Amino acid sequence: MRALDYRRAGSAEEAVELVATHPGARFLAGGSNLVDHLKLGITAPGLLVDVSRLPLDTVEHLDGDHGSVLRIGANVRNSDLAAHPVVRSRFPVVARATLAGASGQIRNQATTAGNLLQRTRCVYFQDVTTPCNKRDPGSGCSAIGGYGRYNAILGASDQCVTTHPSDLAVGLAAVDATVVVLGAEGERRIPFEDLHRLPGDRPEADTTLAPSDLVTAVELPMGPEVERSTYTKVRDRASYAFALVSVAATLRLKDDRVDRVRIAWGGVAHKPWRARRAEEALTGGPLDEQAVRAAVDEELAAATTDDETAFKVAMVRNTTTMTLLGLAGEAAR
């Protein structure tokens, strides 16, 4: 049995200092991902810094230097986030994405920040007897040529082909969220799209955060206009399964043409994939099936598939089309 020290931080600043001064230390909040990894032997930190008692568990509407935002504390439980009345009314895509993840019991334990930082569920990452560049850099990628039903079709590298597992992260990618981080140099804000990274030749790094960076909040912009939004997840089972593909979308129509659309995909890349090309292709035009399919195909032109993942192209196309036409139908009523 490996020795493991435990400290409960009294403040966010103390937590950051503890991790910064103890190489290999890890933050612990809900623990729904980290504790699994301790059991499986995927990680073996010498120190756990408990941040679960820090006062980062509120959702509040703020007007300040960063505009009008809904600030979600890092320790807000997933179940509380999904049930919050402002989240449900202004950001249904976030509420629905949160409810699509895991089970009710896990959502009662998991936190907002922890959900964003959860690691891949690739079967080879979870199995410490197999090579995995994400778990053990330089050892190889067993998923390439192996079981690949959940592998990426966008942004993968010859070092790693896994996907990001979080549903909530896909929802937040579609609403232009900002991540608030406290680091050794103080507080800073990161556009959500810049939080997660593609694997490249460093697949072991899931995010752009430094080891001692503590996520303290996520902020959602509260614009004057309310947009239609929703989240669609396609999976092997009706519950408690990770996405084969998922689509988070927001839509605003003006005079029956697309005034603004945002699309994020899950289950297709190492990070929530913001479909910028598709958004650009749709903006200003009518929203019909032909337009959506053409826009999605433009985004998917860069997709790379094999026998295991070829089905995802059609699945993404169909799911995106269904999701956006559904939102347009809501707007027309």
ABEGO torsion letter per residue (X at the ends): XBBBBBBBBABAAAAAAAAAABBGBBBBBAGAAAAAAAAAGABBBABBBBAAABBAABBBBBBBAAEBBBBBBAABBAAAAAABAAAAAABAAAAAAAAABEBAAAAAABBAAAAAABBBABAAAABAABBBAAABBGAEBAABGBBAAABBABGBBAABABBBABAAAAAAAAAGBBBBBBBAAEBBBBBAAAABBBAEABAABABABBAABBBABBBBBBBABBBBBBBBBBBABABGBBBABBBBBBBBBBGGBBABBBBBBBGABABBBBBAAAAAAABGBBBBAAAAAAAAAAAAAABBBBAAAAAAAAAAAAAAAAAAAAAAAAAAX
